[in-house]
Amino acid sequence: MIGLNRVQLIGHLGRDPELKELSGGQKVCSFSMAVNRRWRDKEGELQEDTEWFNIEAWNRLGEICDQYLAKGSLVFLEGRFQTDSYQQEGEDKYFTKVVASQMQMLDRKKPVEV
């Protein structure tokens, strides 16, 4: 049986990236990303909804995200969903994140002032 776990997102960073180095030498960069969706309802009124995603980028991609991205940056991300768990007060808690495999900056270049 073959499966596919792939997600593509275009959105804005909700906070500055945070880079951490783990004990084994690996680096992981984490940040949140907002993806907006707009549509018109039955009455023709414009509606908008925002979905938030937790993002992880590992090793070199994580370093690049930390160096070049900031809160509000517009980016395209491709990756996979991953569900992790932890225990809180004896109860299992689950959360889903996106583990990025590719990132492309979409912000327009800011004009250089002379």
Summary of the structure (lengths in Angstrom):
residues: 114
radius of gyration: 17.1
end to end distance: 59.6
largest distance: 60.2
contacts: 273
relative contact order: 0.25
helix: 9%
strand: 60%
